[in-house]
Amino acid sequence: MKFIFISANQGGGGSEELWVQTAGRLQSKGHAVMALTEWKAGAQRRLQQLESFGVPHRPLDLTGRRAVISKILERMTGGMPRRLRRLQALLKLEQPDLIIFNSGTLVDGIPLLEVIHEGRHPCVVVTHLVSTDNWPDDTLAERIHRTYSQALEACFVSEHNRELFVRQTGRRLPNARIVRNPFLVSVAAIPMPQLGPEMPVKLALPARLHPKTKGHDMLFEALARPEWRERKIQVSLLGNGGCERTLRALCQELQIADKVVFSGHVDDMNAVWREHHALLLPSRHEGLPIALIEAMWAGRAVIATPAGGIPEMIQPGSSGFLATGCDTEALHEVMDRAWSNRDHWEAMGAAGRRLVQERIPADPVKVWTERLLELAAEHGRP
């Protein structure tokens, strides 16, 4: 069977993990697979991943002088943008049995989805973030609901995101379902490093450096308070992003550079959890963070805001600490509460591990691959 994966995201972050691994799994099973993306900066690692799987990749967008000329022609003719014409022609030529459309947010790539549906191509949509930060107006809400309802399945990564879709579009989706992202840690528990009075408590924050969604600025404001200046604590920021210089400057401005380590992107999350005592997620907006699932599989307590689907995975006081809101004051309070109960972190991590084993399959890629094969067999080309 023939599968085409289309990603409307411009970066190569965690929302690419599920489809990239699934494309590789299908390729290894002998199916014809192609990837079309709008990746720009920071996607080299993903391109290498696709190459290692043997999955051919094509860009969806144009760059440089040709893009400028194309835009001029579009304005002159009032016609379909060139990238949409290219997609339309390619899909007509390839005639895939199933298209998997990957979207970072609800508003990403709606014109691409409309082209897919106009060609009557069987399609599954996966969106990784529905947030109040991107609330559509009536016209856009109607386009979103129409394109998502025309898909064979509209997949969300958390119940919170599925329900927020209803609030933002005014209608439920009969074809909605939940999918789980893969995680990059061992399914075996990772022993927690020792906590000692002379050793710093090490918290891990695996996330791209994007304060608008991940809340790094709130964390820095909390760490700048007098009580935290006296505590032996180190927060490792594990990720890259376009705000790194600003965040480094803010650390210096708030005089907390001794408490924050910029570690960049790290591939070996097993090594991360061998060195860190707990997960810290000060997010403003989330789908369901892969970092949360990885920390729970590793057996680490979680300290987090109630963004997106995070509350669906935490039992407050049993497997972690949940803030009352996504603001600096609530974050400071939950961090303070966690600090006072750090002797219980190991037991809480064990409880979280039991919980994630019940709720998340050990191989989400296998589960989703099997579902896509079922859909392609049922709805693919005769």
Secondary structure, DSSP 8 states (H G I E B T S, - for coil): -EEEEEE--SS-SGGGHHHHHHHHHHHHTT-EEEEEE---TT-HHHHHHHHHHT--EEESS--THHHHHHHHHHHHH----HHHHHHHHHHHHH--SEEEEEESSTTTTHHHHHHHHHTT--EEEEE----TTS---HHHHHHHHHHHHTSSEEEESSHHHHHHHHHHHSS--TTEEE------S-SS--------TTS-EEEEEES-S-HHHH-HHHHHHHHTSHHHHTS-EEEEEE---TTHHHHHHHHHHHT-TTTEEE----S-HHHHHHH-SEEEE--SS-S--HHHHHHHHHT-EEEE---TTGGGT--BTTTEEE-SSSSHHHHHHHHHHHHHTGGGHHHHHHHHHHHHHHHS-S-HHHHHHHHHHHHHHHHS--
